Amino acid sequence: MMSGRNCVILADVFPPLPAVGVHRTVALCKHLAERGWGVTVITARPGAGATLDDGLLDGVPEEVRVIRTVSPDMLGIVTGILRRRRKEDSSEQTGVAAEAGRSSGHRPSLFRRMIDWLSWWLHVPDRTIGWLVPAVLAGLREAGRHRPDVIYSSAPMWTSHLAAGVLSRLLRVPWVADFRDPWCGSQWREIPYRLHRKADDVLEHLVIRQASRITCAWDGIRKHLVSRYPAKAQDITTILNGFDPEQIDSVSPVSLDSGRCVLLHAGTLYGPRSPIPLLEGLRCFRKESPAEAGRLIVIFLGIPTYNGQPLGDLAREYGVDGLVRIMPPTTHRKAIAYLKGADVAVLFGQGGEASLAPVPAKVYEYIGAGKAVLAIEAGQEAVEIMRRGGCRLWCASEGAESVAKSLAEILSEFDRCSLQRQSDPSTREAFTRVRMAERIEEVLREAINVRRRM
Protein backbone atom coordinates (compact mmCIF):
# COMPACT_ATOMS: atom_id res chain seq x y z
CA MET A 1 0.00 0.00 0.00
CA MET A 2 1.48 3.32 -1.07
CA SER A 3 1.02 6.14 1.41
CA GLY A 4 2.55 9.06 -0.48
CA ARG A 5 3.04 10.90 2.80
CA ASN A 6 6.23 12.37 4.15
CA CYS A 7 7.48 12.10 7.72
CA VAL A 8 10.46 13.89 9.22
CA ILE A 9 11.93 12.12 12.25
CA LEU A 10 14.14 13.93 14.76
CA ALA A 11 16.27 11.75 17.01
CA ASP A 12 19.64 12.81 18.34
CA VAL A 13 20.86 9.19 18.31
CA PHE A 14 20.66 6.88 15.31
CA PRO A 15 22.76 4.01 13.92
CA PRO A 16 25.64 3.39 13.94
CA LEU A 17 25.43 4.62 17.55
CA PRO A 18 24.50 1.54 19.63
CA ALA A 19 22.15 3.40 22.01
CA VAL A 20 19.13 1.45 23.21
CA GLY A 21 16.65 3.98 21.85
CA VAL A 22 17.75 3.61 18.21
CA HIS A 23 15.87 0.31 17.74
CA ARG A 24 12.44 1.91 18.22
CA THR A 25 13.26 4.62 15.68
CA VAL A 26 14.80 2.23 13.13
CA ALA A 27 11.80 -0.08 13.31
CA LEU A 28 9.49 2.84 12.59
CA CYS A 29 11.66 3.96 9.65
CA LYS A 30 11.58 0.47 8.17
CA HIS A 31 7.84 0.09 8.58
CA LEU A 32 6.99 3.52 7.14
CA ALA A 33 9.30 3.00 4.16
CA GLU A 34 7.65 -0.36 3.44
CA ARG A 35 4.25 1.35 3.59
CA GLY A 36 5.24 3.91 0.98
CA TRP A 37 6.02 6.87 3.24
CA GLY A 38 8.83 9.24 2.40
CA VAL A 39 11.03 9.21 5.51
CA THR A 40 13.77 11.64 6.46
CA VAL A 41 15.74 11.27 9.68
CA ILE A 42 17.53 14.28 11.14
CA THR A 43 20.13 13.19 13.67
CA ALA A 44 23.41 14.26 15.22
CA ARG A 45 26.73 13.24 13.75
CA PRO A 46 28.59 10.81 16.09
CA GLY A 47 31.27 12.56 18.08
CA ALA A 48 34.97 11.73 17.91
CA GLY A 49 35.76 8.55 19.82
CA ALA A 50 32.11 7.43 20.02
CA THR A 51 31.49 3.68 20.15
CA LEU A 52 29.90 2.55 16.89
CA ASP A 53 28.14 -0.61 15.71
CA ASP A 54 28.04 -0.50 11.91
CA GLY A 55 25.90 -3.63 11.86
CA LEU A 56 22.95 -1.54 13.05
CA LEU A 57 23.01 0.35 9.75
CA ASP A 58 21.80 -2.83 8.00
CA GLY A 59 18.36 -2.25 9.51
CA VAL A 60 17.97 1.20 7.93
CA PRO A 61 16.27 0.96 4.50
CA GLU A 62 18.17 2.57 1.62
CA GLU A 63 15.21 4.77 0.73
CA VAL A 64 15.30 6.46 4.15
CA ARG A 65 17.09 9.80 3.85
CA VAL A 66 19.42 10.38 6.83
CA ILE A 67 20.71 13.89 7.50
CA ARG A 68 23.52 14.08 10.04
CA THR A 69 24.29 17.51 11.49
CA VAL A 70 26.93 18.90 13.79
CA SER A 71 26.10 18.88 17.50
CA PRO A 72 28.32 21.33 19.42
CA ASP A 73 29.27 19.99 22.84
CA MET A 74 28.31 23.04 24.87
CA LEU A 75 28.87 21.24 28.15
CA GLY A 76 32.35 20.23 26.99
CA ILE A 77 33.16 23.86 26.27
CA VAL A 78 32.15 24.89 29.79
CA THR A 79 34.03 21.93 31.27
CA GLY A 80 37.14 23.14 29.47
CA ILE A 81 36.72 26.54 31.11
CA LEU A 82 36.34 24.88 34.48
CA ARG A 83 39.47 22.81 34.00
CA ARG A 84 41.51 25.86 33.05
CA ARG A 85 40.17 27.72 36.06
CA ARG A 86 40.94 24.77 38.30
CA LYS A 87 44.56 24.83 37.16
CA GLU A 88 44.71 28.54 37.90
CA ASP A 89 43.25 28.03 41.37
CA SER A 90 45.69 25.20 42.06
CA SER A 91 48.67 27.33 41.04
CA GLU A 92 47.59 30.02 43.53
CA GLN A 93 47.75 27.61 46.45
CA THR A 94 51.20 26.61 47.64
CA GLY A 95 52.89 24.66 50.43
CA VAL A 96 51.13 24.38 53.76
CA ALA A 97 48.24 26.64 52.76
CA ALA A 98 47.22 24.33 49.93
CA GLU A 99 47.46 21.25 52.16
CA ALA A 100 45.43 22.96 54.87
CA GLY A 101 42.76 23.87 52.34
CA ARG A 102 42.49 20.28 51.12
CA SER A 103 42.31 18.82 54.60
CA SER A 104 39.62 21.24 55.74
CA GLY A 105 37.42 20.58 52.68
CA HIS A 106 37.08 24.30 51.97
CA ARG A 107 34.18 25.51 49.81
CA PRO A 108 34.90 26.16 46.14
CA SER A 109 35.46 29.76 45.20
CA LEU A 110 32.45 31.94 44.38
CA PHE A 111 33.61 32.04 40.76
CA ARG A 112 33.67 28.26 40.48
CA ARG A 113 30.25 27.91 42.12
CA MET A 114 28.84 30.42 39.66
CA ILE A 115 30.36 28.52 36.75
CA ASP A 116 28.78 25.33 38.10
CA TRP A 117 25.37 27.03 38.33
CA LEU A 118 25.71 28.43 34.83
CA SER A 119 26.89 25.10 33.40
CA TRP A 120 23.70 23.43 34.60
CA TRP A 121 21.80 25.53 32.10
CA LEU A 122 23.51 23.33 29.53
CA HIS A 123 21.67 20.36 31.05
CA VAL A 124 18.33 22.01 30.30
CA PRO A 125 16.78 20.16 28.70
CA ASP A 126 19.90 17.97 28.36
CA ARG A 127 23.56 17.98 27.37
CA THR A 128 22.73 17.92 23.64
CA ILE A 129 21.21 21.42 23.68
CA GLY A 130 23.90 22.47 21.18
CA TRP A 131 22.12 20.31 18.58
CA LEU A 132 18.92 22.40 18.69
CA VAL A 133 19.82 25.04 16.09
CA PRO A 134 21.54 22.67 13.60
CA ALA A 135 18.56 20.30 13.80
CA VAL A 136 16.02 23.07 13.18
CA LEU A 137 18.01 24.48 10.25
CA ALA A 138 18.32 21.00 8.71
CA GLY A 139 14.56 20.52 9.10
CA LEU A 140 13.79 23.81 7.38
CA ARG A 141 16.10 22.96 4.47
CA GLU A 142 14.47 19.55 4.14
CA ALA A 143 11.01 21.12 4.17
CA GLY A 144 12.06 23.22 1.18
CA ARG A 145 12.90 19.98 -0.63
CA HIS A 146 9.95 17.83 0.53
CA ARG A 147 7.41 19.39 2.85
CA PRO A 148 6.53 16.89 5.60
CA ASP A 149 2.95 15.86 6.40
CA VAL A 150 3.93 15.07 9.99
CA ILE A 151 6.93 15.39 12.31
CA TYR A 152 7.94 12.68 14.79
CA SER A 153 10.51 13.07 17.53
CA SER A 154 11.83 10.50 19.98
CA ALA A 155 13.42 11.30 23.33
CA PRO A 156 15.42 11.29 25.47
CA MET A 157 17.42 13.33 24.59
CA TRP A 158 14.79 16.02 25.11
CA THR A 159 16.42 18.46 22.71
CA SER A 160 14.85 16.30 19.97
CA HIS A 161 11.40 17.38 21.19
CA LEU A 162 12.40 21.05 21.34
CA ALA A 163 13.71 20.97 17.76
CA ALA A 164 10.57 19.17 16.56
CA GLY A 165 8.38 21.67 18.39
CA VAL A 166 10.09 24.62 16.72
CA LEU A 167 9.78 23.00 13.29
CA SER A 168 6.14 22.11 13.88
CA ARG A 169 5.35 25.71 14.77
CA LEU A 170 7.30 27.24 11.86
CA LEU A 171 6.00 24.81 9.25
CA ARG A 172 2.46 24.47 10.70
CA VAL A 173 2.80 20.69 10.55
CA PRO A 174 1.34 18.19 13.10
CA TRP A 175 3.82 16.63 15.48
CA VAL A 176 3.96 13.36 17.44
CA ALA A 177 6.29 13.39 20.48
CA ASP A 178 7.50 9.96 21.61
CA PHE A 179 8.57 9.54 25.25
CA ARG A 180 10.85 6.55 25.77
CA ASP A 181 11.38 7.67 29.39
CA PRO A 182 9.70 10.19 31.71
CA TRP A 183 11.09 13.72 31.57
CA CYS A 184 10.31 15.70 34.74
CA GLY A 185 9.75 13.80 37.97
CA SER A 186 12.08 10.90 37.20
CA GLN A 187 14.75 9.99 39.72
CA TRP A 188 17.03 9.28 36.77
CA ARG A 189 17.05 12.99 36.03
CA GLU A 190 18.17 14.95 39.09
CA ILE A 191 18.89 18.67 38.71
CA PRO A 192 20.29 20.32 41.87
CA TYR A 193 19.07 23.89 41.29
CA ARG A 194 15.45 24.98 41.69
CA LEU A 195 15.49 27.49 38.83
CA HIS A 196 16.83 24.87 36.43
CA ARG A 197 14.14 22.40 37.51
CA LYS A 198 11.52 25.08 36.92
CA ALA A 199 12.89 25.68 33.42
CA ASP A 200 12.68 21.94 32.78
CA ASP A 201 9.03 21.94 33.88
CA VAL A 202 8.23 24.84 31.57
CA LEU A 203 9.86 23.12 28.58
CA GLU A 204 8.02 19.86 29.23
CA HIS A 205 4.75 21.81 29.52
CA LEU A 206 5.37 23.50 26.17
CA VAL A 207 6.09 20.15 24.50
CA ILE A 208 2.98 18.44 25.88
CA ARG A 209 0.75 21.41 25.07
CA GLN A 210 1.98 21.81 21.49
CA ALA A 211 2.37 18.18 20.39
CA SER A 212 -0.60 16.83 18.41
CA ARG A 213 -0.15 13.39 19.95
CA ILE A 214 2.14 11.92 22.63
CA THR A 215 3.24 8.28 22.61
CA CYS A 216 4.83 6.52 25.59
CA ALA A 217 7.09 3.47 25.55
CA TRP A 218 5.60 2.09 28.77
CA ASP A 219 2.37 2.75 30.61
CA GLY A 220 4.01 4.26 33.68
CA ILE A 221 5.03 7.25 31.55
CA ARG A 222 1.47 7.69 30.29
CA LYS A 223 0.04 7.61 33.82
CA HIS A 224 2.66 10.11 34.97
CA LEU A 225 1.97 12.54 32.12
CA VAL A 226 -1.82 12.23 32.47
CA SER A 227 -1.51 13.09 36.17
CA ARG A 228 0.49 16.19 35.26
CA TYR A 229 -1.56 17.20 32.19
CA PRO A 230 -5.12 15.82 32.58
CA ALA A 231 -6.44 18.09 29.82
CA LYS A 232 -4.23 16.23 27.30
CA ALA A 233 -5.15 12.72 28.50
CA GLN A 234 -6.97 11.78 25.28
CA ASP A 235 -3.87 12.64 23.22
CA ILE A 236 -1.48 10.47 25.28
CA THR A 237 -1.20 6.76 24.49
CA THR A 238 1.05 3.84 25.38
CA ILE A 239 2.83 1.98 22.60
CA LEU A 240 5.16 -0.61 24.05
CA ASN A 241 8.59 -1.34 22.62
CA GLY A 242 9.26 -4.65 20.94
CA PHE A 243 11.85 -6.99 19.48
CA ASP A 244 12.82 -7.76 15.90
CA PRO A 245 12.17 -11.49 15.19
CA GLU A 246 14.60 -11.46 12.26
CA GLN A 247 17.31 -9.92 14.42
CA ILE A 248 16.92 -12.66 17.04
CA ASP A 249 15.97 -15.71 14.97
CA SER A 250 18.84 -15.23 12.51
CA VAL A 251 21.44 -15.55 15.28
CA SER A 252 22.76 -18.93 16.48
CA PRO A 253 23.18 -19.40 20.24
CA VAL A 254 26.69 -19.20 21.67
CA SER A 255 27.27 -20.91 25.02
CA LEU A 256 29.83 -19.25 27.28
CA ASP A 257 30.13 -22.20 29.67
CA SER A 258 28.85 -25.65 28.73
CA GLY A 259 29.49 -27.14 32.14
CA ARG A 260 27.57 -24.71 34.36
CA CYS A 261 24.22 -22.96 34.50
CA VAL A 262 24.85 -19.59 32.83
CA LEU A 263 23.12 -16.44 34.03
CA LEU A 264 23.74 -13.45 31.73
CA HIS A 265 23.28 -9.71 32.07
CA ALA A 266 24.16 -7.55 29.06
CA GLY A 267 24.24 -3.79 29.39
CA THR A 268 25.35 -0.93 31.59
CA LEU A 269 24.94 -0.93 35.36
CA TYR A 270 24.48 2.36 37.19
CA GLY A 271 22.41 4.00 39.91
CA PRO A 272 19.45 1.85 41.01
CA ARG A 273 20.34 -0.70 38.33
CA SER A 274 22.71 -2.35 40.77
CA PRO A 275 24.49 -5.73 40.70
CA ILE A 276 24.89 -5.68 44.50
CA PRO A 277 21.71 -7.66 45.31
CA LEU A 278 22.82 -10.46 42.97
CA LEU A 279 26.34 -10.53 44.43
CA GLU A 280 24.87 -10.63 47.94
CA GLY A 281 22.54 -13.43 46.89
CA LEU A 282 25.42 -15.38 45.36
CA ARG A 283 27.39 -15.02 48.59
CA CYS A 284 24.41 -16.20 50.61
CA PHE A 285 23.83 -19.19 48.31
CA ARG A 286 27.53 -20.09 48.36
CA LYS A 287 27.55 -20.02 52.17
CA GLU A 288 24.50 -22.28 52.37
CA SER A 289 25.37 -24.65 49.50
CA PRO A 290 28.97 -24.22 48.32
CA ALA A 291 28.94 -27.25 46.01
CA GLU A 292 25.69 -26.20 44.35
CA ALA A 293 26.82 -22.59 43.94
CA GLY A 294 29.89 -23.80 42.09
CA ARG A 295 27.61 -25.03 39.32
CA LEU A 296 26.53 -21.46 38.53
CA ILE A 297 28.30 -18.77 36.54
CA VAL A 298 27.08 -15.17 36.32
CA ILE A 299 28.32 -13.25 33.27
CA PHE A 300 28.30 -9.46 33.07
CA LEU A 301 28.55 -8.39 29.45
CA GLY A 302 29.16 -4.69 28.90
CA ILE A 303 30.94 -1.77 30.55
CA PRO A 304 32.83 -3.52 33.38
CA THR A 305 32.06 -1.04 36.17
CA TYR A 306 29.27 -0.06 38.52
CA ASN A 307 29.28 3.59 39.63
CA GLY A 308 32.98 3.76 38.76
CA GLN A 309 34.01 0.59 40.63
CA PRO A 310 35.24 -2.42 38.61
CA LEU A 311 32.79 -5.31 38.71
CA GLY A 312 35.66 -7.74 39.26
CA ASP A 313 36.63 -5.88 42.45
CA LEU A 314 33.03 -5.97 43.64
CA ALA A 315 32.84 -9.72 43.04
CA ARG A 316 36.03 -10.23 45.07
CA GLU A 317 34.70 -7.98 47.81
CA TYR A 318 31.66 -10.24 48.15
CA GLY A 319 33.77 -13.39 47.88
CA VAL A 320 32.12 -14.69 44.70
CA ASP A 321 34.73 -13.89 42.06
CA GLY A 322 34.89 -17.59 41.14
CA LEU A 323 31.21 -17.44 40.21
CA VAL A 324 31.43 -14.27 38.12
CA ARG A 325 32.90 -13.54 34.70
CA ILE A 326 33.29 -10.06 33.23
CA MET A 327 33.16 -9.60 29.45
CA PRO A 328 33.69 -6.34 27.53
CA PRO A 329 31.03 -4.66 25.37
CA THR A 330 30.41 -6.25 22.00
CA THR A 331 28.15 -5.79 18.98
CA HIS A 332 24.42 -6.13 19.36
CA ARG A 333 24.41 -9.28 17.21
CA LYS A 334 27.01 -11.02 19.38
CA ALA A 335 25.16 -9.97 22.53
CA ILE A 336 22.03 -11.65 21.15
CA ALA A 337 24.03 -14.82 20.44
CA TYR A 338 25.29 -14.89 24.03
CA LEU A 339 21.79 -14.22 25.33
CA LYS A 340 20.35 -17.11 23.35
CA GLY A 341 23.15 -19.37 24.57
CA ALA A 342 22.61 -18.48 28.24
CA ASP A 343 20.32 -20.53 30.47
CA VAL A 344 18.84 -17.56 32.33
CA ALA A 345 18.74 -13.83 31.59
CA VAL A 346 19.09 -11.34 34.44
CA LEU A 347 17.04 -8.16 34.87
CA PHE A 348 18.08 -5.76 37.60
CA GLY A 349 15.75 -3.38 39.40
CA GLN A 350 15.25 -0.07 37.69
CA GLY A 351 14.35 2.03 40.71
CA GLY A 352 11.73 4.75 40.86
CA GLU A 353 8.19 4.80 42.20
CA ALA A 354 5.86 2.00 41.19
CA SER A 355 4.48 3.93 38.22
CA LEU A 356 7.90 5.18 37.11
CA ALA A 357 9.92 1.98 37.35
CA PRO A 358 11.26 1.74 33.77
CA VAL A 359 10.68 -1.11 31.36
CA PRO A 360 14.10 -1.62 29.73
CA ALA A 361 14.40 -2.65 26.08
CA LYS A 362 16.06 -5.93 27.04
CA VAL A 363 12.69 -7.11 28.41
CA TYR A 364 11.50 -7.53 24.82
CA GLU A 365 14.66 -9.31 23.73
CA TYR A 366 14.10 -11.75 26.59
CA ILE A 367 10.58 -12.36 25.27
CA GLY A 368 11.86 -12.76 21.71
CA ALA A 369 14.56 -15.21 22.76
CA GLY A 370 12.16 -17.14 25.00
CA LYS A 371 14.43 -16.80 28.02
CA ALA A 372 13.88 -17.74 31.60
CA VAL A 373 14.50 -14.59 33.65
CA LEU A 374 15.82 -13.82 37.11
CA ALA A 375 14.27 -10.42 37.89
CA ILE A 376 15.87 -8.77 40.90
CA GLU A 377 13.90 -5.86 42.39
CA ALA A 378 12.32 -5.24 38.98
CA GLY A 379 9.35 -2.96 38.37
CA GLN A 380 5.84 -4.39 38.32
CA GLU A 381 5.13 -3.35 34.71
CA ALA A 382 8.32 -4.98 33.40
CA VAL A 383 7.48 -8.21 35.22
CA GLU A 384 3.93 -8.21 33.90
CA ILE A 385 5.07 -7.67 30.30
CA MET A 386 7.50 -10.59 30.52
CA ARG A 387 4.76 -12.81 31.95
CA ARG A 388 2.44 -11.87 29.09
CA GLY A 389 5.27 -12.61 26.66
CA GLY A 390 5.67 -16.15 27.99
CA CYS A 391 8.94 -15.81 29.94
CA ARG A 392 9.59 -18.16 32.84
CA LEU A 393 10.19 -15.83 35.81
CA TRP A 394 11.88 -15.82 39.17
CA CYS A 395 11.26 -12.54 41.00
CA ALA A 396 13.56 -11.73 43.91
CA SER A 397 12.84 -8.53 45.81
CA GLU A 398 13.38 -9.30 49.49
CA GLY A 399 17.15 -9.26 49.93
CA ALA A 400 19.95 -11.80 49.63
CA GLU A 401 17.95 -14.75 50.92
CA SER A 402 15.29 -14.19 48.26
CA VAL A 403 17.95 -14.15 45.54
CA ALA A 404 19.64 -17.26 46.97
CA LYS A 405 16.31 -19.12 47.02
CA SER A 406 15.70 -18.19 43.38
CA LEU A 407 19.18 -19.41 42.42
CA ALA A 408 18.52 -22.78 44.10
CA GLU A 409 15.22 -23.14 42.22
CA ILE A 410 16.87 -22.18 38.92
CA LEU A 411 19.55 -24.87 39.41
CA SER A 412 16.86 -27.44 40.11
CA GLU A 413 15.05 -26.54 36.87
CA PHE A 414 18.40 -26.53 35.04
CA ASP A 415 19.00 -30.11 36.12
CA ARG A 416 15.57 -31.09 34.79
CA CYS A 417 16.25 -29.25 31.51
CA SER A 418 13.04 -27.29 32.02
CA LEU A 419 14.23 -23.70 31.78
CA GLN A 420 12.90 -23.27 28.25
CA ARG A 421 9.73 -21.33 27.43
CA GLN A 422 6.65 -22.86 29.03
CA SER A 423 3.90 -21.10 27.08
CA ASP A 424 2.80 -21.04 23.44
CA PRO A 425 5.60 -19.36 21.41
CA SER A 426 2.95 -17.40 19.50
CA THR A 427 2.47 -15.19 22.57
CA ARG A 428 5.64 -13.33 21.64
CA GLU A 429 4.11 -12.04 18.40
CA ALA A 430 2.24 -9.29 20.23
CA PHE A 431 5.58 -7.80 21.29
CA THR A 432 7.33 -7.47 17.94
CA ARG A 433 8.58 -4.14 16.61
CA VAL A 434 6.31 -4.58 13.60
CA ARG A 435 3.27 -4.35 15.89
CA MET A 436 4.85 -1.38 17.66
CA ALA A 437 5.55 0.45 14.39
CA GLU A 438 2.03 -0.26 13.09
CA ARG A 439 0.55 1.46 16.12
CA ILE A 440 2.88 4.45 15.82
CA GLU A 441 1.88 4.80 12.15
CA GLU A 442 -1.77 4.88 13.24
CA VAL A 443 -0.99 7.75 15.60
CA LEU A 444 0.89 9.61 12.84
CA ARG A 445 -2.15 9.25 10.55
CA GLU A 446 -4.47 10.46 13.33
CA ALA A 447 -2.32 13.56 13.84
CA ILE A 448 -2.43 14.34 10.10
CA ASN A 449 -6.18 13.82 9.85
CA VAL A 450 -6.93 15.95 12.90
CA ARG A 451 -4.86 18.81 11.50
CA ARG A 452 -6.63 18.57 8.14
CA ARG A 453 -10.06 18.83 9.81
CA MET A 454 -9.03 21.96 11.69
C-alpha positions, -999 to 999 in steps of 0.1 A, spaced: 0 0 0 15 33 -11 10 61 14 25 91 -5 30 109 28 62 124 42 75 121 77 105 139 92 119 121 123 141 139 148 163 117 170 196 128 183 209 92 183 207 69 153 228 40 139 256 34 139 254 46 176 245 15 196 222 34 220 191 14 232 167 40 218 177 36 182 159 3 177 124 19 182 133 46 157 148 22 131 118 -1 133 95 28 126 117 40 97 116 5 82 78 1 86 70 35 71 93 30 42 76 -4 34 42 14 36 52 39 10 60 69 32 88 92 24 110 92 55 138 116 65 157 113 97 175 143 111 201 132 137 234 143 152 267 132 137 286 108 161 313 126 181 350 117 179 358 85 198 321 74 200 315 37 201 299 26 169 281 -6 157 280 -5 119 259 -36 119 229 -15 131 230 3 97 218 -28 80 184 -23 95 180 12 79 163 10 45 182 26 16 152 48 7 153 65 41 171 98 39 194 104 68 207 139 75 235 141 100 243 175 115 269 189 138 261 189 175 283 213 194 293 200 228 283 230 249 289 212 281 324 202 270 332 239 263 322 249 298 340 219 313 371 231 295 367 265 311 363 249 345 395 228 340 415 259 330 402 277 361 409 248 383 446 248 372 447 285 379 432 280 414 457 252 421 487 273 410 476 300 435 477 276 464 512 266 476 529 247 504 511 244 538 482 266 528 472 243 499 475 212 522 454 230 549 428 239 523 425 203 511 423 188 546 396 212 557 374 206 527 371 243 520 342 255 498 349 262 461 355 298 452 324 319 444 336 320 408 337 283 405 302 279 421 288 304 397 304 285 368 288 253 381 254 270 383 257 284 348 269 251 334 237 234 346 218 255 321 235 233 295 217 204 311 183 220 303 168 202 287 199 180 284 236 180 274 227 179 236 212 214 237 239 225 212 221 203 186 189 224 187 198 250 161 215 227 136 186 203 138 160 231 132 180 245 102 183 210 87 146 205 91 138 238 74 161 230 45 145 195 41 110 211 42 121 232 12 129 200 -6 99 178 5 74 194 29 65 169 56 30 159 64 39 151 100 69 154 123 79 127 148 105 131 175 118 105 200 134 113 233 154 113 255 174 133 246 148 160 251 164 185 227 149 163 200 114 174 212 124 210 213 137 210 178 106 192 166 84 217 184 101 246 167 98 230 133 61 221 139 54 257 148 73 272 119 60 248 93 25 245 107 28 207 105 13 182 131 38 166 155 40 134 174 63 134 205 75 100 216 86 95 253 108 65 258 114 77 294 97 102 317 111 137 316 103 157 347 98 138 380 121 109 372 148 100 397 170 93 368 171 130 360 182 149 391 189 187 387 203 203 419 191 239 413 154 250 417 155 275 388 168 249 364 141 224 375 115 251 369 129 257 334 127 219 328 90 219 339 82 248 316 99 231 286 80 199 292 48 218 295 54 235 262 61 201 245 30 184 259 8 214 251 20 218 215 24 182 204 -6 168 184 -1 134 200 21 119 226 32 83 226 48 65 256 71 35 255 56 21 288 24 27 306 40 43 337 50 72 316 15 77 303 0 76 338 27 101 350 20 125 321 -18 122 325 -15 131 362 5 162 353 -16 172 322 -51 158 326 -64 181 298 -42 162 273 -52 127 285 -70 118 253 -39 126 232 -15 105 253 -12 68 245 11 38 254 28 20 226 52 -6 240 86 -13 226 93 -47 209 118 -70 195 128 -78 159 122 -115 152 146 -115 123 173 -99 144 169 -127 170 160 -157 150 188 -152 125 214 -156 153 228 -189 165 232 -194 202 267 -192 217 273 -209 250 298 -193 273 301 -222 297 289 -256 287 295 -271 321 276 -247 344 242 -230 345 249 -196 328 231 -164 340 237 -134 317 233 -97 321 242 -76 291 242 -38 294 253 -9 316 249 -9 354 245 24 372 224 40 399 195 19 410 203 -7 383 227 -24 408 245 -57 407 249 -57 445 217 -77 453 228 -105 430 263 -105 444 249 -106 479 225 -134 469 254 -154 454 274 -150 486 244 -162 506 238 -192 483 275 -201 484 276 -200 522 245 -223 524 254 -246 495 290 -242 483 289 -272 460 257 -262 443 268 -226 439 299 -238 421 276 -250 393 265 -215 385 283 -188 365 271 -152 363 283 -132 333 283 -95 331 286 -84 294 292 -47 289 309 -18 305 328 -35 334 321 -10 362 293 -1 385 293 36 396 330 38 388 340 6 406 352 -24 386 328 -53 387 357 -77 393 366 -59 424 330 -60 436 328 -97 430 360 -102 451 347 -80 478 317 -102 482 338 -134 479 321 -147 447 347 -139 421 349 -176 411 312 -174 402 314 -143 381 329 -135 347 333 -101 332 332 -96 295 337 -63 275 310 -47 254 304 -63 220 282 -58 190 244 -61 194 244 -93 172 270 -110 194 252 -100 225 220 -117 212 240 -148 204 253 -149 240 218 -142 253 203 -171 233 232 -194 246 226 -185 282 203 -205 305 188 -176 323 187 -138 316 191 -113 344 170 -82 349 181 -58 376 157 -34 394 152 -1 377 143 20 407 117 48 409 82 48 422 59 20 412 45 39 382 79 52 371 99 20 374 113 17 338 107 -11 314 141 -16 297 144 -27 261 161 -59 270 127 -71 284 115 -75 248 147 -93 237 141 -118 266 106 -124 253 119 -128 217 146 -152 228 122 -171 250 144 -168 280 139 -177 316 145 -146 336 158 -138 371 143 -104 379 159 -88 409 139 -59 424 123 -52 390 94 -30 384 58 -44 383 51 -33 347 83 -50 334 75 -82 352 39 -82 339 51 -77 303 75 -106 305 48 -128 320 24 -119 291 53 -126 267 57 -162 280 89 -158 299 96 -182 328 102 -158 358 119 -158 392 113 -125 410 136 -117 439 128 -85 458 134 -93 495 172 -93 499 200 -118 496 180 -148 509 153 -142 483 180 -142 455 196 -173 470 163 -191 470 157 -182 434 192 -194 424 185 -228 441 152 -231 422 169 -222 389 195 -249 394 169 -274 401 151 -265 369 184 -265 350 190 -301 361 156 -311 348 163 -293 315 130 -273 320 142 -237 318 129 -233 283 97 -213 274 67 -229 290 39 -211 271 28 -210 234 56 -194 214 29 -174 195 25 -152 226 56 -133 216 41 -120 184 22 -93 202 56 -78 213 73 -75 179 86 -41 166 63 -46 136 33 -44 159 49 -14 177 55 5 144 20 -3 131 6 15 161 29 45 158 19 48 122 -18 49 132 -10 77 156 9 96 128 -21 93 106 -45 105 133 -23 136 138 -24 143 101 -62 138 98 -69 160 129 -49 188 115 -66 186 81 -101 188 98 -90 220 117 
